[in-house]
Amino acid sequence: MTDAPQPAQPAGVTAGECPLCGGPVTATADRCPDCGRSLLGVDGRPGPFSRRTLWWWAGGLLAIYLVVLAIVVATS
């Protein structure tokens, strides 16, 4: 049984391991190529939500809550 040649990594790209399966991942990968686990927020990668995005979501949910509250108050 012969092993297929592995593609060489570009210079300057460091490899790491997936925290779930231990498979090799590149420093810029968002998901593990073996198990598919999200690597966002792992080993210095940016997280899935930025602080600005979190505030937009909170503001949107607050706006929906206030609209529903206004409807409930108006109909009672």
MARBA-3410 file (N, C-alpha, C, O; in Angstrom, 1 decimal):
76
0.8,-1.2,0.0,0.0,0.0,0.0,0.9,1.2,0.0,1.7,1.4,0.9 ~ 0.7,2.1,-1.0,1.6,3.3,-1.1,0.8,4.5,-0.6,-0.4,4.6,-0.8 ~ 1.5,5.4,0.1,0.8,6.6,0.5,0.9,7.7,-0.5,1.9,7.8,-1.2 ~ -0.2,8.4,-0.7,-0.2,9.5,-1.7,0.6,10.6,-1.2,0.7,10.8,0.1 ~ 1.4,11.3,-2.0,2.2,12.4,-1.6,1.4,13.5,-1.0,0.3,13.9,-1.6
1.8,14.0,0.1,1.1,15.1,0.8,1.5,16.4,0.1,2.7,16.6,-0.1 ~ 0.6,17.3,-0.1,0.9,18.6,-0.7,1.8,19.4,0.3,1.6,19.4,1.5 ~ 2.8,20.1,-0.2,3.7,20.9,0.6,3.0,22.1,1.1,2.3,22.7,0.3 ~ 3.2,22.6,2.3,2.7,23.8,2.8,3.5,25.0,2.3,4.7,24.8,2.2 ~ 2.9,26.1,2.0,3.6,27.3,1.6,4.6,27.7,2.7,4.3,27.5,3.9
5.6,28.4,2.3,6.6,28.9,3.3,5.9,29.9,4.2,5.1,30.7,3.7 ~ 6.2,29.9,5.5,5.6,30.8,6.4,4.3,30.4,7.0,3.8,31.1,7.9 ~ 3.7,29.3,6.6,2.5,28.8,7.2,2.8,27.7,8.2,3.4,26.7,7.8 ~ 2.4,27.9,9.4,2.7,26.9,10.4,1.5,26.0,10.5,0.4,26.4,10.4 ~ 1.8,24.8,10.9,0.7,23.8,11.0,0.4,23.6,12.5,1.3,23.8,13.3
-0.8,23.2,12.8,-1.2,22.9,14.2,-2.0,21.6,14.2,-2.0,20.9,13.2 ~ -2.6,21.3,15.3,-3.4,20.1,15.5,-4.8,20.5,15.8,-5.0,21.5,16.5 ~ -5.7,19.8,15.3,-7.1,20.0,15.7,-7.3,19.6,17.2,-6.8,18.5,17.6 ~ -8.0,20.4,18.0,-8.2,20.0,19.4,-9.1,18.8,19.6,-9.1,18.2,20.7 ~ -9.9,18.5,18.6,-10.9,17.4,18.7,-10.3,16.1,18.2,-10.3,15.1,19.0
-9.8,16.0,17.0,-9.3,14.8,16.5,-7.8,14.7,16.4,-7.2,13.6,16.2 ~ -7.1,15.8,16.6,-5.6,15.7,16.5,-5.1,15.8,15.1,-3.8,15.6,14.9 ~ -5.9,16.0,14.1,-5.5,16.0,12.7,-4.7,17.3,12.4,-4.9,18.3,13.1 ~ -3.9,17.3,11.4,-3.1,18.5,11.0,-4.0,19.5,10.4,-4.8,19.2,9.5 ~ -3.8,20.8,10.8,-4.5,21.9,10.2,-3.5,23.0,10.0,-2.5,23.2,10.7
-3.8,23.8,9.0,-2.9,25.0,8.7,-3.3,26.1,9.6,-4.4,26.1,10.2 ~ -2.5,27.1,9.7,-2.7,28.2,10.6,-3.8,29.1,10.2,-4.4,29.8,11.0 ~ -4.2,29.1,8.9,-5.3,29.9,8.4,-6.6,29.1,8.2,-7.6,29.7,7.7 ~ -6.7,27.9,8.6,-7.9,27.1,8.3,-9.0,27.5,9.3,-8.7,27.7,10.5 ~ -10.2,27.5,8.8,-11.4,27.8,9.7,-12.0,26.5,10.2,-12.7,26.6,11.2
-11.8,25.4,9.5,-12.3,24.1,9.9,-11.3,23.1,9.8,-10.4,23.2,8.9 ~ -11.4,22.0,10.6,-10.5,20.9,10.5,-10.8,20.1,9.2,-12.0,19.8,9.0 ~ -9.9,19.8,8.3,-10.2,19.0,7.1,-10.6,17.6,7.4,-11.2,17.0,6.6 ~ -10.2,17.0,8.6,-10.5,15.7,8.9,-11.9,15.5,9.5,-12.7,14.7,9.0 ~ -12.2,16.3,10.6,-13.5,16.1,11.3,-14.5,17.2,11.1,-15.6,17.0,11.4
-14.0,18.3,10.6,-14.9,19.4,10.3,-15.2,20.4,11.4,-16.1,21.2,11.3 ~ -14.5,20.2,12.6,-14.7,21.1,13.7,-14.3,22.5,13.4,-13.3,22.7,12.7 ~ -15.1,23.4,13.8,-14.8,24.8,13.7,-13.6,25.2,14.5,-13.5,24.8,15.7 ~ -12.6,25.9,13.9,-11.4,26.3,14.7,-11.5,27.8,15.0,-10.4,28.3,15.4 ~ -12.6,28.4,14.9,-12.7,29.9,15.2,-12.5,30.0,16.7,-13.2,29.4,17.5
-11.7,30.9,17.1,-11.4,31.2,18.5,-10.4,30.3,19.1,-10.1,30.3,20.3 ~ -9.7,29.4,18.3,-8.7,28.4,18.8,-7.4,28.9,18.3,-7.2,29.3,17.2 ~ -6.4,28.8,19.2,-5.0,29.1,18.9,-4.8,30.5,18.3,-4.0,30.6,17.3 ~ -5.4,31.5,18.8,-5.2,32.8,18.4,-6.0,33.2,17.1,-5.9,34.4,16.6 ~ -6.9,32.3,16.6,-7.7,32.7,15.5,-8.8,33.6,15.9,-9.2,33.5,17.1
-9.3,34.5,15.1,-10.4,35.3,15.5,-11.7,34.5,15.8,-11.9,33.4,15.2 ~ -12.5,34.9,16.7,-13.7,34.2,17.1,-14.8,34.3,16.1,-14.6,35.1,15.1 ~ -15.9,33.6,16.3,-16.9,33.6,15.3,-17.7,35.0,15.3,-18.2,35.3,14.2 ~ -17.7,35.7,16.4,-18.4,37.0,16.4,-17.4,38.0,16.9,-16.7,37.8,17.8 ~ -17.5,39.2,16.2,-16.7,40.3,16.7,-17.5,41.0,17.7,-18.8,40.8,17.8
-16.9,41.9,18.5,-17.7,42.7,19.5,-18.8,43.5,18.8,-19.9,43.7,19.3 ~ -18.4,44.1,17.7,-19.4,44.9,17.0,-20.6,44.1,16.5,-21.7,44.6,16.6 ~ -20.4,42.9,16.0,-21.5,42.1,15.6,-22.4,41.7,16.7,-23.6,41.7,16.6 ~ -21.8,41.4,17.9,-22.5,41.1,19.1,-23.4,42.2,19.5,-24.6,42.0,19.8 ~ -22.9,43.5,19.4,-23.8,44.6,19.8,-24.9,44.8,18.8,-26.0,45.2,19.2
-24.7,44.6,17.5,-25.7,44.7,16.5,-26.8,43.6,16.7,-28.0,43.9,16.7 ~ -26.4,42.4,17.1,-27.4,41.4,17.4,-28.2,41.7,18.7,-29.4,41.6,18.7 ~ -27.6,42.2,19.7,-28.2,42.7,20.9,-29.2,43.8,20.6,-30.3,43.8,21.1 ~ -28.8,44.8,19.8,-29.7,45.9,19.5,-30.9,45.4,18.7,-32.0,45.9,18.9 ~ -30.7,44.5,17.7,-31.8,43.9,16.9,-32.8,43.2,17.8,-34.0,43.3,17.6
-32.3,42.3,18.7,-33.2,41.6,19.6,-33.9,42.6,20.5,-35.1,42.3,20.8 ~ -33.3,43.6,21.0,-34.0,44.6,21.8,-35.1,45.3,21.0,-36.2,45.5,21.6 ~ -34.8,45.6,19.8,-35.8,46.3,18.9,-37.0,45.4,18.7,-38.1,45.8,18.8 ~ -36.8,44.1,18.5,-37.9,43.1,18.3,-38.7,43.0,19.6,-39.9,43.0,19.5 ~ -38.0,43.0,20.7,-38.7,42.9,22.0,-39.6,44.1,22.2,-40.7,44.0,22.7
-39.1,45.3,21.9,-39.8,46.5,22.1,-41.1,46.6,21.2,-42.1,47.1,21.6 ~ -40.9,46.1,20.0,-42.1,46.1,19.0,-43.1,45.1,19.5,-44.3,45.5,19.5 ~ -42.7,44.0,20.0,-43.7,43.0,20.5,-44.3,43.5,21.8,-45.6,43.4,22.0 ~ -43.6,44.2,22.6,-44.1,44.8,23.8,-45.2,45.9,23.5,-46.2,45.9,24.1 ~ -44.9,46.7,22.5,-45.8,47.7,22.1,-47.1,47.1,21.6,-48.2,47.7,21.8
-47.0,46.0,20.8,-48.2,45.4,20.3,-49.0,44.8,21.4,-50.2,44.9,21.4 ~ -48.4,44.2,22.4,-49.1,43.6,23.5,-49.8,44.7,24.3,-51.0,44.5,24.7 ~ -49.1,45.8,24.6,-49.7,46.9,25.3,-50.9,47.5,24.5,-51.9,47.9,25.1 ~ -50.7,47.7,23.2,-51.8,48.3,22.4,-53.0,47.4,22.3,-54.1,48.0,22.1 ~ -52.9,46.1,22.4,-54.0,45.2,22.2,-54.7,44.9,23.5,-55.7,44.2,23.5
-54.1,45.3,24.7,-54.7,44.9,25.9,-55.5,46.0,26.5,-56.1,45.9,27.6
END
